[in-house]
Amino acid sequence: MEANRIHKIYILILVLIAALITVYLGYNGYSYYLSGIEDRFFHPDHQLLKPSGVWGHGFGIIGSLMIILGVALYMLRKRIRRFSRVGILKHWLEFHIFLCTLGPILVLYHTAFIFGGLVAISFWSMVAVVFSGVVGRYIYLQIPRTIEGGEMNLNEINQIKEKLNNQLTIVHHLDESALDAILQALKDRPDRSGNNILSRSIDKYKFEHRTIREVKSILRKQKISGKSFNKVVGLIKEEISLNRKIDRLITMQNLFKYWHVAHLPFAILMLIVMIIHVIVTITFGARWIF
C-alpha cells in the first residue's frame, strides 16, 4: 500500500512539473506568441523568445535532449538484458512519457508557434508521435500486466481471479451461498455478439453497476460492514475490471502490435529531421550561450 501511495505521488509530481512549466512559459510569453509575425521584431522579448534567442534556442536544445533521453532510456531498459532488472518497466514507461511530453512542449515554444520548411516536417512528425503515444498508452492500459509491467496471458489472469475468489471466502468469511450469489451476479454478463458497439458499451456499463448494487445487497444481508465491506466491493470491482480486459485481451494485443508499426516510423522521421535541423543550424553558425 505504501509503495502504491509513493507511486501515485511520483506520477503527480511528474504531471505537476509538466503542467507548471507549460503554464509558466505560456503566461510569460503570451503577448509575444500572440503578436503578428511582422510585429514580433519590435516586441521587447523578441531577442529572448525568438527561435534563435537565448530562451527560444534553449527551449529547443533542452526539449530535444529530453526527447532523445526519454527514448534512449526506455529502449535501453526494454531491449538490453543487462538493464532488465533495473527498476519496474512501467515506471520507466511513465518517465519516458513525461520526457517525451514535456520535450515536445519545449520544442513548440522553441518554434515560437511558427512552422515552415524542414522544421515543419519534424514538428508534425513529433505531433504524430505524441498523438500515437497517447493512443498507445490507452491500448497499453487495456492489456492486463504484472507489477513489473509484463503482459499477462489468459491463464495468469484466471489465476488472479481464483485468488480473488479465495480472498472472498477465506479472508472475508463469506459463506458458500453468498459467494455463489456473488459469482452468479458476475457471470450474468450481457451478450457480446451484437454488432452495435455503443449498445454493447451501454449494456456493460449497466451490468457492472447492477452487479455492484447486488454485491452490496448480499454483503448487507451477511451483516458485513466497515473495512471488510469496502474491501469486498473493491475486490468485486477488480474482478469486473479483469473480466472487461479479458473480453478485449486479444483485440488489444493485436492493436498494440499494429500501433508499433505506426508509432516507430514517425519517431524515426522526427529524430532524423531533428538531427538534420541541428546540423544545418550549426553549419550556418548558430550558437546558444556557449
FIFI-255566 format. One record per residue: residue in three letters; x, y, z of N, C-alpha, C in turn. Coordinates in pm, whole numbers, padded with zeros to 5 digits, always signed. Example, Ala and Ser with C-alpha at 12.3 -4.5 7.8 and 13.67 -1.06 7.14 Angstrom:
2
ALA+01319-00569+00780+01230-00450+00780+01320-00330+00780 SER+01285-00225+00708+01367-00106+00714+01290+00003+00787 
***
This chain:
290
MET+00083-00121+00000+00000+00000+00000+00087+00125+00000 GLU+00194+00121+00079+00286+00235+00087+00352+00259-00048 ALA+00394+00150-00113+00458+00163-00245+00361+00223-00346 ASN+00234+00183-00338+00133+00236-00429+00113+00386-00407 ARG+00116+00429-00280+00100+00571-00248+00219+00651-00300 ILE+00338+00597-00282+00460+00664-00331+00456+00678-00483 HIS+00408+00571-00550+00398+00574-00696+00301+00682-00742 LYS+00189+00696-00673+00091+00799-00708+00150+00939-00689 ILE+00228+00957-00582+00294+01086-00559+00395+01115-00671 TYR+00469+01010-00711+00566+01022-00820+00497+01068-00949 ILE+00383+01006-00983+00308+01043-01103+00258+01186-01091 LEU+00205+01221-00974+00154+01356-00951+00262+01461-00969 ILE+00383+01433-00919+00495+01526-00932+00530+01547-01079 LEU+00535+01438-01156+00567+01449-01300+00462+01532-01373 VAL+00334+01507-01341+00225+01581-01406+00233+01729-01370 LEU+00259+01759-01241+00267+01898-01196+00384+01970-01261 ILE+00499+01903-01272+00616+01965-01335+00583+02004-01480 ALA+00526+01908-01556+00492+01935-01696+00389+02047-01708 ALA+00286+02043-01622+00180+02143-01628+00230+02282-01589 LEU+00308+02289-01481+00357+02418-01433+00452+02483-01533 ILE+00542+02404-01592+00635+02459-01691+00559+02509-01813 THR+00461+02431-01859+00381+02471-01976+00307+02602-01949 VAL+00241+02610-01834+00164+02731-01799+00258+02850-01777 TYR+00370+02828-01709+00464+02937-01680+00519+02998-01808 LEU+00565+02915-01900+00621+02965-02025+00515+03034-02110 GLY+00394+02976-02111+00287+03038-02187+00245+03172-02128 TYR+00238+03179-01995+00198+03304-01928+00301+03415-01951 ASN+00430+03380-01939+00535+03481-01953+00555+03527-02097 GLY+00519+03444-02194+00545+03481-02333+00421+03500-02417 TYR+00301+03501-02352+00178+03502-02431+00167+03625-02522 SER+00210+03743-02473+00199+03864-02556+00287+03855-02680 TYR+00402+03791-02667+00492+03774-02783+00434+03672-02879 TYR+00390+03556-02827+00339+03450-02913+00209+03488-02983 LEU+00133+03583-02923+00008+03627-02985+00029+03741-03083 SER+00152+03796-03087+00182+03905-03180+00191+03853-03323 GLY+00162+03939-03418+00179+03903-03558+00326+03886-03591 ILE+00356+03812-03695+00496+03785-03731+00570+03915-03758 GLU+00504+04011-03825+00570+04138-03857+00597+04221-03731 ASP+00510+04207-03630+00522+04289-03509+00622+04232-03409 ARG+00656+04106-03423+00742+04043-03323+00881+04106-03316 PHE+00931+04155-03430+01065+04213-03433+01075+04332-03338 PHE+00963+04401-03316+00963+04520-03230+00921+04488-03087 HIS+00889+04362-03061+00846+04323-02926+00969+04322-02834 PRO+00953+04368-02708+01068+04373-02615+01128+04235-02583 ASP+01050+04127-02599+01101+03993-02570+01150+03918-02694 HIS+01159+03988-02805+01194+03920-02931+01331+03854-02923 GLN+01430+03925-02868+01566+03869-02861+01577+03749-02767 LEU+01482+03737-02677+01482+03623-02585+01404+03504-02640 LEU+01285+03531-02696+01191+03424-02727+01191+03378-02872 LYS+01257+03450-02961+01262+03404-03100+01339+03270-03104 PRO+01317+03187-03208+01381+03054-03212+01532+03057-03193 SER+01597+03163-03236+01743+03173-03217+01781+03255-03094 GLY+01680+03300-03017+01707+03378-02898+01758+03292-02784 VAL+01801+03359-02676+01861+03286-02564+01762+03185-02506 TRP+01639+03230-02479+01540+03138-02423+01486+03044-02531 GLY+01447+03099-02645+01389+03018-02751+01482+02908-02798 HIS+01609+02942-02816+01709+02842-02857+01727+02737-02747 GLY+01728+02786-02623+01743+02694-02509+01627+02596-02499 PHE+01505+02646-02525+01388+02556-02524+01408+02442-02624 GLY+01459+02476-02743+01479+02375-02846+01583+02272-02806 ILE+01695+02320-02750+01803+02229-02709+01758+02138-02596 ILE+01700+02197-02492+01657+02117-02376+01546+02020-02415 GLY+01449+02070-02494+01339+01984-02538+01386+01867-02621 SER+01479+01892-02714+01532+01785-02799+01608+01682-02716 LEU+01688+01731-02621+01763+01639-02534+01668+01554-02449 MET+01558+01613-02404+01461+01537-02325+01398+01426-02408 ILE+01366+01456-02534+01306+01355-02622+01405+01241-02645 ILE+01530+01277-02679+01632+01175-02706+01658+01091-02582 LEU+01668+01159-02466+01693+01087-02340+01575+00996-02306 GLY+01453+01045-02325+01336+00965-02294+01328+00839-02379 VAL+01357+00852-02507+01355+00736-02597+01469+00641-02563 ALA+01589+00696-02543+01708+00613-02521+01698+00532-02391 LEU+01656+00597-02283+01648+00529-02154+01546+00415-02158 TYR+01430+00442-02218+01325+00339-02223+01367+00223-02312 MET+01432+00253-02425+01476+00146-02515+01585+00061-02450 LEU+01677+00126-02378+01782+00051-02308+01721-00043-02204 ARG+01626+00010-02126+01562-00072-02022+01482-00187-02082 LYS+01420-00162-02196+01330-00261-02254+01403-00366-02339 ARG+01509-00324-02408+01572-00411-02508+01699-00480-02462 ILE+01773-00419-02371+01903-00475-02331+01888-00554-02201 ARG+01926-00680-02206+01906-00771-02094+01977-00724-01968 ARG+02091-00659-01983+02170-00615-01868+02090-00519-01779 PHE+01998-00442-01840+01920-00344-01764+01780-00394-01728 SER+01751-00522-01755+01616-00574-01738+01568-00574-01594 ARG+01661-00572-01499+01623-00574-01357+01636-00439-01290 VAL+01664-00335-01370+01679-00202-01314+01542-00135-01309 GLY+01481-00132-01194+01350-00069-01179+01238-00149-01244 ILE+01118-00096-01236+00999-00159-01293+00972-00097-01430 LEU+00944-00181-01529+00929-00135-01667+00823-00026-01681 LYS+00708-00044-01613+00601+00054-01630+00641+00191-01572 HIS+00729+00191-01472+00778+00319-01419+00870+00386-01519 TRP+00951+00307-01589+01035+00362-01695+00948+00417-01809 LEU+00840+00345-01840+00748+00393-01944+00686+00527-01903 GLU+00648+00539-01777+00588+00664-01730+00688+00779-01737 PHE+00816+00752-01706+00919+00856-01716+00945+00890-01863 HIS+00941+00788-01949+00954+00808-02094+00842+00900-02144 ILE+00719+00875-02099+00604+00957-02140+00622+01101-02090 PHE+00671+01117-01966+00694+01250-01911+00794+01328-01996 LEU+00911+01267-02023+01014+01336-02101+00968+01364-02244 CYS+00894+01268-02301+00851+01281-02441+00719+01357-02452 THR+00670+01410-02342+00559+01505-02345+00611+01647-02320 LEU+00693+01662-02216+00748+01794-02186+00847+01838-02293 GLY+00926+01743-02347+01022+01776-02453+00956+01842-02573 PRO+00853+01780-02632+00783+01843-02744+00719+01977-02709 ILE+00673+01994-02584+00617+02123-02544+00724+02231-02550 LEU+00845+02198-02502+00956+02295-02509+00995+02323-02653 VAL+00994+02220-02736+01024+02239-02878+00919+02329-02943 LEU+00793+02314-02901+00686+02400-02952+00714+02546-02918 TYR+00756+02571-02794+00791+02709-02756+00916+02756-02832 HIS+01006+02665-02862+01125+02699-02941+01086+02752-03078 THR+00986+02692-03139+00942+02736-03273+00871+02871-03269 ALA+00834+02915-03147+00755+03038-03130+00623+03028-03208 PHE+00576+02904-03224+00449+02875-03292+00449+02919-03439 ILE+00567+02912-03500+00581+02938-03644+00642+02814-03707 PHE+00572+02756-03802+00617+02630-03862+00635+02649-04012 GLY+00746+02600-04062+00769+02608-04206+00894+02533-04245 GLY+00902+02491-04370+01019+02423-04422+01046+02289-04356 LEU+01175+02261-04336+01217+02134-04279+01167+02117-04137 VAL+01162+02228-04063+01117+02223-03924+00972+02175-03915 ALA+00892+02213-04013+00750+02174-04013+00737+02022-04021 ILE+00824+01958-04102+00819+01812-04114+00849+01748-03979 SER+00954+01798-03913+00992+01744-03782+00882+01769-03680 PHE+00825+01891-03682+00724+01925-03583+00600+01838-03598 TRP+00549+01825-03721+00427+01746-03740+00452+01598-03719 SER+00577+01553-03745+00612+01415-03709+00609+01399-03558 MET+00658+01502-03488+00656+01499-03342+00513+01497-03290 VAL+00425+01576-03351+00283+01577-03312+00223+01438-03332 ALA+00257+01374-03447+00206+01239-03475+00258+01139-03372 VAL+00384+01155-03332+00443+01065-03231+00372+01082-03097 VAL+00350+01207-03057+00284+01234-02929+00141+01180-02931 PHE+00068+01208-03040-00071+01161-03050-00077+01008-03049 SER+00011+00945-03128+00011+00799-03130+00055+00743-02996 GLY+00140+00818-02924+00181+00777-02790+00065+00776-02693 VAL-00024+00875-02704-00144+00880-02620-00233+00758-02649 VAL-00251+00730-02780-00331+00614-02820-00266+00485-02769 GLY-00133+00475-02784-00060+00357-02739-00070+00337-02589 ARG-00066+00447-02514-00078+00438-02369-00215+00383-02330 TYR-00320+00427-02402-00454+00376-02375-00460+00225-02401 ILE-00406+00183-02516-00407+00039-02550-00327-00039-02447 TYR-00211+00016-02407-00122-00048-02309-00197-00075-02178 LEU-00279+00023-02135-00351+00010-02008-00463-00094-02015 GLN-00508-00125-02137-00616-00222-02152-00567-00366-02143 ILE-00435-00387-02156-00378-00521-02151-00335-00552-02008 PRO-00392-00654-01945-00353-00688-01807-00203-00714-01797 ARG-00140-00662-01691+00005-00674-01676+00043-00711-01534 THR+00163-00766-01523+00219-00795-01391+00265-00665-01328 ILE+00305-00670-01201+00352-00549-01133+00477-00492-01199 GLU+00556-00580-01266+00677-00534-01336+00645-00471-01471 GLY+00520-00487-01518+00481-00427-01645+00475-00524-01761 GLY+00505-00652-01739+00499-00750-01847+00356-00794-01876 GLU+00331-00830-02001+00196-00874-02038+00161-01004-01969 MET+00033-01017-01932-00016-01140-01869-00096-01219-01972 ASN-00083-01352-01966-00164-01435-02055-00295-01471-01985 LEU-00381-01540-02057-00514-01572-02004-00507-01659-01879 ASN-00413-01753-01874-00400-01840-01756-00363-01759-01632 GLU-00273-01664-01648-00231-01580-01535-00347-01496-01485 ILE-00429-01445-01577-00544-01365-01538-00645-01450-01461 ASN-00668-01571-01509-00762-01660-01441-00712-01699-01302 GLN-00578-01710-01286-00522-01739-01154-00551-01624-01057 ILE-00541-01502-01109-00572-01385-01025-00719-01388-00983 LYS-00808-01423-01080-00949-01432-01048-00975-01536-00940 GLU-00901-01648-00948-00918-01753-00848-00872-01705-00710 LYS-00762-01629-00707-00714-01574-00580-00815-01476-00521 LEU-00880-01398-00608-00981-01304-00561-01096-01379-00494 ASN-01138-01489-00558-01246-01569-00501-01206-01631-00367 ASN-01079-01675-00356-01029-01731-00230-01029-01626-00119 GLN-00994-01502-00157-00994-01394-00059-01135-01369-00005 LEU-01232-01381-00093-01371-01359-00051-01415-01461+00054 THR-01372-01585+00037-01416-01691+00129-01330-01698+00254 ILE-01198-01692+00236-01107-01715+00349-01088-01589+00433 VAL-01053-01479+00366-01021-01356+00441-01146-01289+00494 HIS-01251-01284+00411-01371-01209+00450-01485-01299+00497 HIS-01459-01428+00505-01551-01523+00568-01693-01522+00508 LEU-01700-01514+00376-01831-01525+00312-01873-01671+00309 ASP-01999-01697+00339-02044-01835+00333-02068-01876+00187 GLU-02090-02004+00167-02098-02059+00032-02213-02000-00048 SER-02328-01981+00016-02444-01927-00056-02420-01783-00102 ALA-02355-01702-00016-02326-01563-00052-02225-01558-00166 LEU-02122-01644-00156-02021-01647-00261-02083-01689-00394 ASP-02170-01791-00391-02237-01837-00513-02320-01725-00574 ALA-02390-01650-00488-02473-01540-00537-02388-01432-00603 ILE-02271-01402-00542-02182-01301-00599-02125-01349-00732 LEU-02080-01476-00736-02024-01530-00859-02129-01536-00970 GLN-02252-01567-00934-02360-01571-01033-02386-01431-01089 ALA-02381-01332-01000-02402-01194-01044-02293-01152-01143 LEU-02170-01200-01119-02058-01168-01208-02069-01240-01343 LYS-02131-01359-01341-02141-01439-01463-02250-01391-01557 ASP-02353-01327-01502-02468-01286-01584-02435-01164-01668 ARG-02331-01178-01749-02288-01066-01832-02374-01055-01957 PRO-02389-00934-02012-02470-00917-02133-02405-00985-02253 ASP-02487-01018-02354-02439-01082-02475-02344-00989-02550 ARG-02226-01042-02590-02126-00960-02658-02126-00983-02808 SER-02222-01058-02860-02219-01095-03001-02281-00989-03092 GLY-02348-00888-03034-02410-00786-03117-02308-00703-03191 ASN-02354-00635-03295-02264-00555-03379-02259-00409-03337 ASN-02355-00367-03257-02362-00228-03217-02271-00203-03098 ILE-02158-00136-03122-02058-00113-03016-02116-00026-02905 LEU-02192+00077-02943-02248+00168-02844-02345+00094-02752 SER-02431+00009-02812-02528-00068-02732-02457-00163-02637 ARG-02350-00229-02687-02273-00321-02602-02208-00247-02486 SER-02157-00129-02515-02092-00050-02409-02192-00008-02303 ILE-02310+00035-02346-02414+00076-02251-02459-00043-02167 ASP-02477-00160-02233-02518-00282-02160-02415-00321-02056 LYS-02284-00311-02092-02178-00345-01998-02178-00249-01880 TYR-02197-00121-01909-02200-00020-01803-02313-00049-01704 LYS-02432-00076-01759-02547-00108-01674-02522-00234-01593 PHE-02464-00337-01659-02436-00463-01591-02341-00444-01473 GLU-02233-00369-01495-02133-00350-01391-02192-00277-01270 HIS-02272-00175-01295-02332-00101-01183-02438-00186-01113 ARG-02513-00266-01190-02612-00355-01129-02544-00461-01043 THR-02433-00513-01091-02358-00614-01016-02308-00558-00883 ILE-02253-00437-00886-02204-00375-00763-02319-00357-00663 ARG-02436-00315-00713-02552-00299-00623-02593-00433-00562 GLU-02593-00540-00644-02630-00672-00594-02531-00722-00490 VAL-02402-00700-00515-02298-00743-00421-02315-00669-00288 LYS-02340-00540-00294-02359-00463-00172-02480-00514-00094 SER-02585-00549-00168-02706-00602-00103-02677-00735-00034 ILE-02601-00823-00101-02563-00953-00043-02479-00934+00083 LEU-02386-00840+00078-02298-00815+00193-02377-00762+00313 ARG-02474-00676+00285-02555-00624+00395-02635-00736+00461 LYS-02687-00830+00378-02760-00944+00433-02669-01032+00518 GLN-02538-01036+00479-02440-01113+00556-02390-01036+00679 LYS-02442-00912+00693-02404-00824+00805-02255-00793+00804 ILE-02202-00775+00683-02062-00735+00667-02060-00584+00644 SER-01981-00513+00723-01977-00368+00712-01835-00317+00736 GLY-01820-00187+00732-01691-00125+00762-01585-00155+00657 LYS-01463-00180+00705-01350-00203+00615-01369-00329+00531 SER-01423-00434+00592-01445-00558+00517-01542-00536+00401 PHE-01646-00459+00427-01744-00426+00322-01675-00357+00205 ASN-01595-00255+00235-01526-00179+00129-01425-00265+00055 LYS-01355-00353+00128-01256-00439+00065-01320-00539-00030 VAL-01432-00597+00012-01502-00693-00074-01553-00623-00200 VAL-01611-00506-00184-01659-00429-00300-01542-00396-00392 GLY-01427-00362-00332-01307-00334-00412-01262-00456-00490 LEU-01267-00575-00427-01230-00700-00495-01325-00729-00612 ILE-01453-00704-00592-01550-00727-00698-01525-00632-00815 LYS-01496-00505-00785-01465-00408-00891-01340-00451-00967 GLU-01241-00506-00894-01119-00555-00957-01149-00671-01051 GLU-01238-00761-01007-01274-00875-01092-01353-00830-01214 ILE-01441-00733-01198-01515-00678-01313-01418-00618-01413 SER-01316-00545-01361-01214-00487-01448-01137-00595-01524 LEU-01103-00705-01454-01034-00816-01519-01121-00880-01627 ASN-01249-00899-01598-01341-00955-01697-01348-00867-01822 ARG-01350-00735-01798-01355-00640-01909-01229-00652-01995 LYS-01114-00666-01928-00989-00675-02002-00974-00809-02074 ILE-01028-00915-02014-01025-01045-02081-01104-01039-02212 ASP-01220-00971-02207-01303-00957-02327-01227-00889-02441 ARG-01135-00798-02404-01065-00721-02507-00919-00762-02524 LEU-00879-00869-02455-00738-00905-02449-00676-00923-02588 ILE-00732-01013-02667-00674-01045-02798-00679-00923-02890 THR-00793-00853-02888-00808-00734-02973-00701-00631-02940 MET-00682-00604-02811-00586-00502-02770-00442-00546-02798 GLN-00413-00675-02782-00278-00723-02813-00247-00705-02961 ASN-00344-00732-03047-00325-00713-03191-00310-00565-03225 LEU-00395-00482-03162-00385-00338-03185-00249-00283-03143 PHE-00197-00336-03032-00067-00290-02982+00045-00322-03081 LYS+00035-00439-03147+00134-00474-03250+00127-00378-03367 TYR+00004-00349-03412-00013-00255-03524+00029-00114-03485 TRP+00007-00079-03358+00043+00054-03311+00194+00078-03324 HIS+00275-00023-03292+00419-00009-03306+00458+00023-03450 VAL+00388-00036-03545+00417-00013-03687+00394+00134-03723 ALA+00295+00198-03660+00266+00339-03688+00353+00433-03607 HIS+00378+00400-03481+00449+00490-03389+00598+00502-03425 LEU+00663+00391-03453+00808+00390-03474+00853+00472-03596 PRO+00789+00458-03714+00834+00538-03829+00827+00688-03805 PHE+00720+00734-03741+00708+00878-03711+00820+00922-03616 ALA+00851+00838-03518+00958+00872-03423+01093+00879-03494 ILE+01119+00784-03583+01246+00783-03657+01255+00906-03747 LEU+01145+00935-03819+01143+01052-03908+01167+01180-03829 MET+01102+01191-03713+01120+01309-03629+01265+01326-03587 LEU+01329+01217-03544+01468+01224-03498+01563+01257-03614 ILE+01540+01198-03732+01626+01225-03848+01619+01372-03886 VAL+01497+01425-03899+01480+01565-03939+01536+01658-03830 MET+01519+01619-03703+01573+01698-03593+01726+01706-03604 ILE+01790+01594-03631+01937+01591-03645+01981+01676-03763 ILE+01910+01666-03875+01943+01748-03993+01928+01896-03959 HIS+01821+01930-03890+01797+02069-03849+01912+02121-03763 VAL+01957+02041-03667+02066+02081-03579+02195+02100-03658 ILE+02227+02006-03749+02349+02016-03829+02348+02141-03916 VAL+02234+02167-03983+02222+02285-04068+02238+02412-03985 THR+02174+02415-03868+02181+02533-03781+02324+02562-03738 ILE+02396+02458-03695+02535+02475-03652+02624+02515-03770 THR+02598+02455-03887+02677+02485-04007+02668+02634-04043 PHE+02550+02692-04024+02531+02833-04056+02571+02925-03941 GLY+02638+02868-03840+02698+02949-03735+02613+02980-03615 ALA+02498+02917-03604+02411+02945-03488+02473+02884-03362 ARG+02474+02962-03256+02524+02916-03126+02426+02957-03019 TRP+02430+02884-02908+02341+02922-02796+02419+03017-02706 ILE+02439+02980-02578+02507+03070-02484+02656+03038-02477 PHE+02702+02938-02556+02841+02897-02546+02930+02981-02639 
***
